[in-house]
Structure formats: C-alpha cells, structure tokens
Amino acid sequence: MATARTWFITGASRGLGALWSEAILEHGDQVAATARDAAVFKPLADRYGSRLLPLELDVTDRAAVDAAVHAAERQFGSIDVLVNNAGHMLHGAVEEVSAEQARAQMDVNYFGALWTTQAVLPGMRERRSGRILQVSSIGGLVAYPALGIYQASKWALEAMSQSLAAEVEVYGIHVTLIEPIMFPTGLAAASPQSQPNPAYTHAREALYAGASASGFVPGDPAATSAALLAVADAPNPPLRVLFGAGGLDALRTEFAGRLAGLEEWDHISRLAQGNPAEK
C-alpha cells in the first residue's frame, strides 16, 4: 500500500477546495485544510479524525501562512502536496475597480499563493520531492472584458509558477497550473463587484456574450476531484492542465491571434531594433 501523502489546501471551506479535501481524505491521505473560519471543518474532523488538521488562515497574512505551514509540518512531518486554491473573482471594468478592490484581489490570488509556496519550499527542497498545484483559470491564459483585475492576478500567478517550475525541477519538485474553465461552484456570487459605470455596460455585455459564444458547458465540480488526484499521481505532471472541456479551441484562437498580430507589426519590431543590417 502506498504511503499516505500530506496535502496543504488553502480555500478549503467551499467550492472545489471543499470537494477536493473530502476526496483526498477518502483516498486515504492526510489534509491540512485552511479557511478563514476553521469551524466549517468540524464535520470532516468528526469523520476523519487526526488525518485532518483544520487551520484558520488568512492567506494574505504572511506570518500566519508561515505559522500554518509549520503547524502542518509538526502534525504530519512534511507537506507533500500544496494546493493553492484560495481566491475570489473581482468583476468590474478596469476603470471601475477601486484601489482597495484591486489590492485585495492581488493579495489573495497572487500574494497568498506566493506566501504559501515560499513557506513549503524549504521542506520540499530538503526532501527533494513535492508537488505544488496552483489553481489558476482559463482567465490566466486569456483576458476577457470586465474581469481584467481578476485575470491580472492569475496572469501573475502563471508567470511566477512557470519560473518556479524551472527553478525547482532539479530538487524533484513539480509545479502544475490547474486551469478550470467553467464550474458552478458559487465563486462568482460570493465574489466582490465594482460599482458599475454605465460607460462600461458594453464590456459586461461582451463578457456574457463571449461566455455564451465560447460554447463552454458547465462541468461537474465533483468530477474535478478525480482529475486532481490523477495530476498528483502522475510521475511527470504537466506545467499546465485544463480542467473542463472546450478550452483548447478557445486557446488555439487566442494564441493564433497573438502571433498574427505580432507578425503583422513585425516591421515596427525591426524598426525598434535600430540595426541597419537587420533584414
């Protein structure tokens, strides 16, 4: 029988994080589950006993993140898999979003993931093994109107994680960006929105129209648990994996458009080079 792994999961009180925590415990592994209110984990604690460590955590508090990771390491000896799932989705056109909303979005979605990643790395490097699963979004690969600041936080997570993967591969640590497409988890309803400005009604309409035109069909949130475990079990996991169907077509269109635009304006690129010998 395989040795039980220890998982550290942020944002485990609801949505995908809650489903994953239960599935991982059912799988026989151990979970340090974090949320702003650890009382929500009592039903799981009653069922799984000492294999669950409920932790109260605000991921934007770096000292609290370090303390939570150390608590999990004391309880279980090590952290084998980190899942950075905590986050929210700020709706609003770029001009509409307040400074406080923008900072809060980055603090949770990007800096929260950065702090937990930094906290688990020393132990993983010492053991020369570990998995870091960053929950991004298809919005980490494309950008739609009225979600710019949310998507900026995910693009930041994407860049950091891709660099990290190259930095820690030598230590046997694998980094994977999970890109959910569309799942009814209540994330949008539970997330903040900007004060709408009528000047950007068209942007919100374009977002909803684009979602309809994409052909994305809402997936089953419960099914993502098997996918998560499959990624964690893979000997050589991918840097990126889409959760849900239909994303590849959207990405082919996105990346083809980017390349076409760069090629169309390559004469400006060469002009900026300033080298007369350049052809």
ABEGO torsion letter per residue (X at the ends): XBBBBBBBBBGAABEAAAAAAAAAAAAGBBBBBBBABAAAAAAAAAAAEAABBBBBBBAABAAAAAAAAAAAAAAAGBBABBBBABEBBBBEBAAABBAAAAAAAAAAAAAAAAAAAAAAAAAAAAAGBEBBBBBBBAAAABBBBGAAAAAAAAAAAAAAAAAAAAAAAAAGBBBBBBBBABBBAGAAAABBBBBBBAAAAAAAAAAAAAAAAAGBBBBBAAAAAAAAAAAAABABBBABBBBEBGAAAAAAAAAAAAAAAAAAAAAAAAAAAGBAABX
